Amino acid sequence: MSYALGAHPTFGLENGKPTVYSGIDAARDPHKQFLFSSAGLNVQAIMDEAILDIPHRRGGAFERGILAGGIATAYFYATLGRNAPNSDITYMARTSSLSRTTASLIYAGLATVQTVRIARDGHYANFFMRPSPDGAISVGVAVLPDDR
């Protein structure tokens, strides 16, 4: 997004965390900074929606990984990642009329709708929880051997 807006992004560390700097002066061009800060979450949400909407053979492992990563990223930025000084949510709030809470709720809301859609689609059976033969329920991700 930075290049598309005519800026030159750089990479660095902030408090030991890898960070992409937009190269945009947020005080002079807040709208451009907002577009840069929201781009990653927007593209992830669009990819997830495309997977859920475009007709195709559903339910593959790669597809599940993309969906799980998108949902987890949105929830992370809406909760733990929203208060960091260099967080995308923080910059969206600084460069628009949105508060951190509002921006967080927008992306968490999208992730929640996607989660409900996945849970109701039989192609994604056991996406979030898997029943085991002993009656327990496994939650999370497992790497299992291929029995084919």
N, CA, C and O of each residue as an XYZ file, in Angstrom:
592
protein
N       0.844     -1.181      0.000
C       0.000      0.000      0.000
C       0.890      1.246      0.000
O       0.581      2.242     -0.654
N       1.977      1.176      0.727
C       2.874      2.326      0.796
C       3.361      2.727     -0.598
O       3.335      3.904     -0.958
N       3.800      1.747     -1.372
C       4.257      2.044     -2.729
C       3.117      2.606     -3.577
O       3.313      3.551     -4.341
N       1.923      2.019     -3.438
C       0.770      2.484     -4.218
C       0.431      3.939     -3.904
O      -0.107      4.651     -4.751
N       0.745      4.372     -2.698
C       0.464      5.743     -2.287
C       1.633      6.690     -2.550
O       1.581      7.866     -2.187
N       2.690      6.173     -3.183
C       3.829      7.008     -3.543
C       4.872      7.157     -2.455
O       5.755      8.009     -2.562
N       4.792      6.356     -1.420
C       5.763      6.428     -0.322
C       6.784      5.297     -0.461
O       6.700      4.475     -1.374
N       7.730      5.273      0.444
C       8.786      4.268      0.412
C       8.896      3.617      1.789
O       9.480      4.194      2.706
N       8.336      2.416      1.935
C       8.360      1.754      3.241
C       9.769      1.300      3.621
O      10.623      1.076      2.764
N       9.979      1.175      4.907
C      11.239      0.642      5.425
C      10.912     -0.403      6.485
O       9.790     -0.472      6.987
N      11.898     -1.202      6.810
C      11.741     -2.239      7.817
C      12.700     -1.950      8.953
O      13.806     -1.456      8.737
N      12.272     -2.261     10.160
C      13.140     -2.050     11.313
C      12.595     -2.762     12.525
O      11.671     -3.570     12.433
N      13.183     -2.449     13.667
C      12.748     -3.025     14.936
C      12.253     -1.910     15.844
O      12.876     -0.852     15.937
N      11.147     -2.146     16.503
C      10.661     -1.229     17.526
C      10.440     -2.046     18.787
O       9.577     -2.924     18.830
N      11.223     -1.750     19.807
C      11.193     -2.522     21.053
C      11.424     -4.006     20.793
O      10.804     -4.858     21.429
N      12.319     -4.310     19.856
C      12.674     -5.690     19.554
C      11.711     -6.408     18.628
O      11.929     -7.576     18.303
N      10.646     -5.737     18.192
C       9.659     -6.365     17.310
C       9.856     -5.866     15.888
O      10.026     -4.667     15.665
N       9.833     -6.799     14.909
C       9.954     -6.360     13.519
C       8.767     -5.480     13.138
O       7.621     -5.780     13.475
N       9.057     -4.400     12.437
C       8.033     -3.419     12.089
C       8.248     -2.925     10.668
O       9.382     -2.726     10.234
N       7.150     -2.729      9.948
C       7.191     -2.101      8.638
C       6.751     -0.658      8.835
O       5.643     -0.401      9.308
N       7.610      0.273      8.476
C       7.291      1.692      8.562
C       6.800      2.155      7.200
O       7.414      1.843      6.179
N       5.717      2.886      7.176
C       5.052      3.240      5.921
C       5.842      4.216      5.054
O       5.710      4.193      3.830
N       6.646      5.056      5.655
C       7.297      6.122      4.905
C       6.346      7.289      4.642
O       6.659      8.191      3.864
N       5.202      7.267      5.285
C       4.184      8.313      5.125
C       4.212      9.198      6.372
O       4.288      8.697      7.494
N       4.152     10.480      6.173
C       4.062     11.416      7.301
C       2.602     11.423      7.760
O       1.746     12.023      7.110
N       2.326     10.760      8.870
C       0.947     10.606      9.359
C       0.315     11.942      9.726
O      -0.903     12.096      9.632
N       1.126     12.909     10.142
C       0.576     14.230     10.490
C       0.147     14.993      9.233
O      -0.857     15.705      9.241
N       0.910     14.838      8.170
C       0.605     15.548      6.928
C      -0.430     14.814      6.068
O      -1.267     15.448      5.425
N      -0.371     13.477      6.060
C      -1.260     12.657      5.223
C      -1.936     11.567      6.051
O      -1.663     10.384      5.848
N      -2.812     11.945      6.981
C      -3.428     10.927      7.842
C      -4.252      9.902      7.062
O      -4.293      8.731      7.440
N      -4.904     10.325      5.985
C      -5.710      9.379      5.204
C      -4.824      8.300      4.577
O      -5.182      7.122      4.579
N      -3.678      8.700      4.044
C      -2.748      7.721      3.462
C      -2.235      6.765      4.538
O      -2.120      5.563      4.300
N      -1.927      7.299      5.720
C      -1.456      6.438      6.807
C      -2.553      5.462      7.222
O      -2.276      4.295      7.501
N      -3.796      5.935      7.262
C      -4.920      5.050      7.591
C      -5.013      3.909      6.575
O      -5.180      2.751      6.956
N      -4.907      4.232      5.288
C      -4.966      3.200      4.256
C      -3.842      2.181      4.429
O      -4.061      0.977      4.296
N      -2.643      2.668      4.725
C      -1.513      1.768      4.950
C      -1.755      0.879      6.169
O      -1.536     -0.330      6.111
N      -2.204      1.475      7.266
C      -2.388      0.729      8.506
C      -3.510     -0.303      8.411
O      -3.445     -1.351      9.052
N      -4.520     -0.014      7.627
C      -5.651     -0.944      7.518
C      -5.466     -1.979      6.406
O      -6.222     -2.948      6.347
N      -4.502     -1.801      5.546
C      -4.368     -2.648      4.356
C      -4.213     -4.130      4.684
O      -4.877     -4.959      4.061
N      -3.374     -4.484      5.623
C      -3.143     -5.897      5.938
C      -4.404     -6.587      6.439
O      -4.757     -7.670      5.971
N      -5.075     -5.960      7.386
C      -6.313     -6.542      7.909
C      -7.401     -6.580      6.843
O      -8.192     -7.522      6.798
N      -7.449     -5.565      5.986
C      -8.448     -5.549      4.917
C      -8.204     -6.660      3.902
O      -9.141     -7.351      3.501
N      -6.960     -6.833      3.488
C      -6.644     -7.882      2.513
C      -6.936     -9.254      3.110
O      -7.467    -10.124      2.420
N      -6.597     -9.459      4.378
C      -6.885    -10.744      5.013
C      -8.383    -11.013      5.053
O      -8.821    -12.126      4.763
N      -9.172    -10.004      5.411
C     -10.630    -10.162      5.460
C     -11.181    -10.453      4.062
O     -12.082    -11.281      3.918
N     -10.658     -9.791      3.042
C     -11.104    -10.028      1.667
C     -10.752    -11.439      1.220
O     -11.568    -12.107      0.585
N      -9.543    -11.901      1.543
C      -9.152    -13.276      1.195
C     -10.072    -14.287      1.866
O     -10.521    -15.237      1.225
N     -10.354    -14.091      3.143
C     -11.235    -15.010      3.858
C     -12.628    -15.010      3.245
O     -13.229    -16.069      3.062
N     -13.141    -13.832      2.930
C     -14.463    -13.751      2.298
C     -14.459    -14.429      0.935
O     -15.424    -15.107      0.585
N     -13.400    -14.260      0.165
C     -13.318    -14.913     -1.140
C     -13.348    -16.428     -0.986
O     -14.043    -17.118     -1.732
N     -12.598    -16.943     -0.025
C     -12.592    -18.392      0.220
C     -13.990    -18.869      0.598
O     -14.430    -19.926      0.147
N     -14.677    -18.103      1.412
C     -16.010    -18.511      1.867
C     -17.092    -18.290      0.823
O     -18.140    -18.932      0.896
N     -16.879    -17.403     -0.150
C     -17.921    -17.055     -1.122
C     -17.746    -17.661     -2.511
O     -18.734    -18.041     -3.139
N     -16.533    -17.756     -2.993
C     -16.317    -18.219     -4.370
C     -16.487    -19.734     -4.423
O     -15.851    -20.461     -3.660
N     -17.342    -20.207     -5.320
C     -17.550    -21.662     -5.421
C     -16.250    -22.384     -5.803
O     -15.570    -22.009     -6.759
N     -15.934    -23.399     -5.054
C     -14.759    -24.226     -5.304
C     -14.866    -25.476     -4.428
O     -15.787    -25.595     -3.620
N     -13.931    -26.395     -4.591
C     -13.881    -27.571     -3.730
C     -13.339    -27.111     -2.380
O     -12.181    -26.703     -2.283
N     -14.147    -27.172     -1.363
C     -13.828    -26.570     -0.064
C     -13.202    -27.548      0.937
O     -13.294    -28.769      0.805
N     -12.569    -26.951      1.934
C     -12.171    -27.699      3.110
C     -10.756    -28.206      3.157
O     -10.402    -28.917      4.097
N      -9.920    -27.873      2.178
C      -8.540    -28.350      2.181
C      -7.716    -27.745      3.306
O      -8.090    -26.723      3.881
N      -6.598    -28.378      3.615
C      -5.750    -27.948      4.730
C      -5.191    -26.542      4.526
O      -5.162    -25.747      5.466
N      -4.749    -26.228      3.316
C      -4.192    -24.904      3.052
C      -5.265    -23.831      3.261
O      -5.026    -22.800      3.889
N      -6.431    -24.102      2.724
C      -7.559    -23.176      2.863
C      -7.923    -22.973      4.335
O      -8.163    -21.847      4.771
N      -7.960    -24.049      5.084
C      -8.251    -23.952      6.521
C      -7.195    -23.121      7.234
O      -7.511    -22.354      8.144
N      -5.945    -23.274      6.821
C      -4.867    -22.497      7.419
C      -5.004    -21.006      7.151
O      -4.788    -20.183      8.041
N      -5.366    -20.662      5.910
C      -5.579    -19.250      5.567
C      -6.709    -18.680      6.419
O      -6.576    -17.599      6.991
N      -7.824    -19.414      6.500
C      -8.965    -18.941      7.287
C      -8.611    -18.814      8.768
O      -8.931    -17.806      9.398
N      -7.960    -19.822      9.319
C      -7.595    -19.780     10.741
C      -6.627    -18.631     11.017
O      -6.754    -17.938     12.027
N      -5.661    -18.430     10.120
C      -4.713    -17.325     10.292
C      -5.387    -15.973     10.228
O      -5.056    -15.074     11.001
N      -6.330    -15.820      9.315
C      -7.053    -14.555      9.191
C      -7.887    -14.243     10.414
O      -7.900    -13.112     10.898
N      -8.581    -15.252     10.910
C      -9.416    -15.062     12.091
C      -8.546    -14.765     13.309
O      -8.844    -13.853     14.080
N      -7.484    -15.525     13.482
C      -6.589    -15.310     14.621
C      -5.942    -13.924     14.569
O      -5.813    -13.259     15.596
N      -5.539    -13.495     13.385
C      -4.923    -12.167     13.237
C      -5.908    -11.069     13.609
O      -5.559    -10.137     14.334
N      -7.130    -11.174     13.115
C      -8.144    -10.161     13.431
C      -8.410    -10.109     14.929
O      -8.480     -9.026     15.510
N      -8.558    -11.266     15.554
C      -8.809    -11.286     17.005
C      -7.599    -10.767     17.792
O      -7.760    -10.091     18.808
N      -6.388    -11.084     17.320
C      -5.197    -10.573     17.995
C      -5.179     -9.045     17.971
O      -4.987     -8.403     19.004
N      -5.383     -8.467     16.780
C      -5.357     -7.010     16.669
C      -6.518     -6.354     17.406
O      -6.412     -5.203     17.828
N      -7.612     -7.067     17.561
C      -8.765     -6.512     18.271
C      -8.617     -6.614     19.789
O      -9.358     -5.966     20.528
N      -7.669     -7.421     20.256
C      -7.502     -7.618     21.705
C      -6.091     -7.230     22.140
O      -5.842     -6.069     22.466
N      -5.191     -8.166     22.150
C      -3.836     -7.943     22.669
C      -3.032     -6.923     21.865
O      -2.272     -6.145     22.441
N      -3.188     -6.918     20.556
C      -2.365     -6.059     19.706
C      -2.897     -4.657     19.499
O      -2.295     -3.880     18.759
N      -3.995     -4.314     20.123
C      -4.608     -3.016     19.832
C      -3.976     -1.846     20.568
O      -4.159     -0.701     20.154
N      -3.244     -2.092     21.637
C      -2.738     -1.003     22.464
C      -1.264     -0.683     22.268
O      -0.761      0.275     22.854
N      -0.573     -1.457     21.464
C       0.851     -1.169     21.242
C       0.980      0.166     20.506
O       0.136      0.495     19.672
N       2.020      0.932     20.803
C       2.163      2.248     20.166
C       2.299      2.182     18.652
O       1.941      3.135     17.961
N       2.813      1.069     18.119
C       2.973      0.950     16.669
C       1.952     -0.007     16.055
O       2.132     -0.464     14.926
N       0.897     -0.307     16.783
C      -0.150     -1.203     16.292
C      -0.933     -0.563     15.148
O      -1.139      0.650     15.120
N      -1.361     -1.393     14.216
C      -2.192     -0.884     13.124
C      -3.482     -0.283     13.661
O      -3.940      0.741     13.154
N      -4.071     -0.893     14.670
C      -5.300     -0.357     15.274
C      -5.030      1.023     15.884
O      -5.848      1.931     15.739
N      -3.905      1.184     16.556
C      -3.538      2.478     17.139
C      -3.419      3.537     16.054
O      -3.937      4.645     16.198
N      -2.730      3.190     14.956
C      -2.572      4.156     13.863
C      -3.894      4.453     13.172
O      -4.127      5.588     12.759
N      -4.762      3.462     13.039
C      -6.077      3.729     12.439
C      -6.853      4.722     13.302
O      -7.518      5.618     12.782
N      -6.766      4.560     14.615
C      -7.461      5.480     15.519
C      -6.851      6.884     15.456
O      -7.575      7.880     15.492
N      -5.518      6.961     15.363
C      -4.847      8.270     15.306
C      -5.138      9.034     14.022
O      -5.136     10.265     14.012
N      -5.388      8.303     12.941
C      -5.479      8.948     11.632
C      -6.898      8.957     11.055
O      -7.088      9.168      9.858
N      -7.885      8.726     11.916
C      -9.279      8.744     11.459
C     -10.182      9.159     12.611
O      -9.712      9.510     13.694
N     -11.463      9.114     12.364
C     -12.424      9.427     13.428
C     -12.787      8.190     14.237
O     -13.599      8.274     15.159
N     -12.196      7.037     13.908
C     -12.455      5.807     14.655
C     -11.669      5.790     15.959
O     -10.535      6.265     16.018
N     -12.276      5.245     16.993
C     -11.528      4.994     18.226
C     -10.869      3.620     18.100
O     -11.188      2.861     17.185
N      -9.966      3.304     19.002
C      -9.369      1.967     19.009
C     -10.450      0.909     19.175
O     -10.414     -0.136     18.526
N     -11.407      1.189     20.047
C     -12.488      0.233     20.290
C     -13.311      0.010     19.029
O     -13.625     -1.131     18.689
N     -13.659      1.076     18.339
C     -14.463      0.946     17.126
C     -13.708      0.165     16.051
O     -14.268     -0.744     15.438
N     -12.455      0.510     15.822
C     -11.651     -0.201     14.823
C     -11.520     -1.675     15.215
O     -11.622     -2.556     14.362
N     -11.295     -1.939     16.493
C     -11.185     -3.317     16.969
C     -12.477     -4.080     16.736
O     -12.456     -5.226     16.287
N     -13.594     -3.450     17.037
C     -14.895     -4.114     16.868
C     -15.220     -4.389     15.402
O     -15.869     -5.388     15.092
N     -14.784     -3.529     14.508
C     -15.016     -3.771     13.079
C     -14.339     -5.070     12.651
O     -14.972     -5.928     12.035
N     -13.051     -5.216     12.976
C     -12.322     -6.402     12.538
C     -12.709     -7.643     13.329
O     -12.760     -8.737     12.766
N     -12.984     -7.499     14.621
C     -13.452     -8.648     15.410
C     -14.834     -9.081     14.931
O     -15.142    -10.273     14.914
N     -15.661     -8.121     14.543
C     -16.986     -8.446     14.020
C     -16.904     -9.246     12.734
O     -17.613    -10.239     12.567
N     -16.031     -8.812     11.817
C     -15.830     -9.567     10.577
C     -15.342    -10.981     10.869
O     -15.828    -11.946     10.279
N     -14.388    -11.100     11.775
C     -13.847    -12.417     12.120
C     -14.921    -13.294     12.763
O     -14.956    -14.504     12.535
N     -15.789    -12.691     13.559
C     -16.856    -13.457     14.201
C     -17.854    -13.964     13.166
O     -18.276    -15.118     13.230
N     -18.233    -13.122     12.221
C     -19.145    -13.552     11.153
C     -18.505    -14.682     10.348
O     -19.176    -15.657     10.009
N     -17.224    -14.558     10.043
C     -16.535    -15.618      9.302
C     -16.476    -16.905     10.118
O     -16.624    -17.996      9.567
N     -16.264    -16.787     11.410
C     -16.225    -17.955     12.289
C     -17.576    -18.673     12.281
O     -17.627    -19.900     12.196
N     -18.654    -17.922     12.366
C     -20.000    -18.514     12.341
C     -20.241    -19.192     10.998
O     -20.792    -20.292     10.950
N     -19.839    -18.553      9.917
C     -20.019    -19.149      8.589
C     -19.247    -20.466      8.466
O     -19.756    -21.435      7.903
N     -18.035    -20.498      8.986
C     -17.229    -21.720      8.939
C     -17.886    -22.808      9.775
O     -17.974    -23.958      9.344
N     -18.346    -22.450     10.962
C     -18.957    -23.435     11.861
C     -20.227    -24.040     11.265
O     -20.569    -25.181     11.574
N     -20.921    -23.296     10.423
C     -22.179    -23.778      9.834
C     -21.991    -24.491      8.494
O     -22.948    -25.038      7.948
N     -20.786    -24.489      7.969
C     -20.518    -25.098      6.671
C     -19.917    -26.484      6.880
O     -18.837    -26.615      7.457
N     -20.612    -27.511      6.414
C     -20.156    -28.891      6.598
C     -18.813    -29.194      5.961
O     -18.156    -30.158      6.352
N     -18.385    -28.393      4.984
C     -17.077    -28.609      4.369
C     -15.940    -28.353      5.356
O     -14.817    -28.820      5.164
N     -16.247    -27.616      6.396
C     -15.231    -27.289      7.401
C     -15.501    -28.021      8.705
O     -15.225    -27.494      9.783
N     -16.039    -29.231      8.613
C     -16.342    -30.018      9.807
C     -15.092    -30.135     10.676
O     -13.984    -30.332     10.177
N     -15.292    -30.011     11.956
C     -14.206    -30.143     12.941
C     -13.126    -29.088     12.771
O     -11.970    -29.330     13.117
N     -13.481    -27.921     12.244
C     -12.522    -26.839     12.040
C     -11.975    -26.344     13.367
O     -10.775    -26.099     13.498
N     -12.850    -26.196     14.349
C     -12.449    -25.644     15.637
C     -12.268    -26.709     16.704
O     -11.400    -26.581     17.567
N     -13.077    -27.756     16.653
C     -12.991    -28.827     17.646
C     -13.190    -30.158     16.937
O     -13.992    -30.273     16.010
N     -12.441    -31.169     17.394
C     -12.556    -32.499     16.816
C     -12.906    -33.497     17.912
O     -12.178    -33.618     18.897
N     -14.026    -34.221     17.746
C     -14.328    -35.263     18.731
C     -13.363    -36.429     18.535
O     -13.001    -36.753     17.404
N     -12.951    -37.053     19.621
C     -12.066    -38.212     19.526
C     -12.843    -39.466     19.934
O     -13.884    -39.369     20.585
N     -12.344    -40.630     19.555
C     -13.073    -41.873     19.842
C     -13.358    -42.095     21.331
O     -14.334    -42.760     21.678
N     -12.523    -41.549     22.205
C     -12.733    -41.761     23.647
C     -13.727    -40.772     24.253
O     -13.927    -40.755     25.467
N     -14.350    -39.946     23.408
C     -15.365    -39.021     23.895
C     -14.840    -37.634     24.233
O     -15.627    -36.733     24.523
N     -13.535    -37.448     24.201
C     -12.960    -36.140     24.492
C     -13.109    -35.244     23.264
O     -13.439    -35.715     22.176
N     -12.865    -33.966     23.450
C     -12.899    -33.025     22.334
C     -11.538    -32.349     22.247
O     -11.063    -31.756     23.216
N     -10.918    -32.446     21.079
C      -9.634    -31.795     20.835
C      -9.893    -30.406     20.280
O     -10.708    -30.233     19.373
N      -9.200    -29.420     20.825
C      -9.345    -28.043     20.370
C      -7.988    -27.577     19.878
O      -6.979    -27.783     20.554
N      -7.951    -26.952     18.710
C      -6.697    -26.420     18.194
C      -6.279    -27.100     16.919
O      -7.112    -27.604     16.165
N      -4.990    -27.112     16.682
C      -4.433    -27.625     15.439
C      -3.544    -28.808     15.766
O      -2.809    -28.783     16.753
N      -3.608    -29.836     14.947
C      -2.745    -31.004     15.113
C      -2.181    -31.400     13.758
O      -2.848    -31.252     12.734
N      -0.969    -31.898     13.754
C      -0.378    -32.436     12.543
C      -0.463    -33.938     12.677
O       0.165    -34.536     13.552
N      -1.248    -34.543     11.800
C      -1.497    -35.981     11.880
C      -0.879    -36.665     10.679
O      -0.784    -36.064      9.609
N      -0.446    -37.942     10.838
C       0.111    -38.650      9.689
C      -0.973    -38.908      8.657
O      -2.148    -39.057      8.992
N      -0.563    -38.957      7.408
C      -1.488    -39.231      6.320
C      -1.700    -40.748      6.246
O      -0.743    -41.491      6.031
N      -2.923    -41.207      6.419
C      -3.224    -42.645      6.430
C      -3.620    -43.187      5.069
O      -4.182    -44.279      4.990
N      -3.355    -42.481      4.026
C      -3.778    -42.931      2.690
C      -2.851    -43.964      2.138
O      -3.059    -44.449      1.026
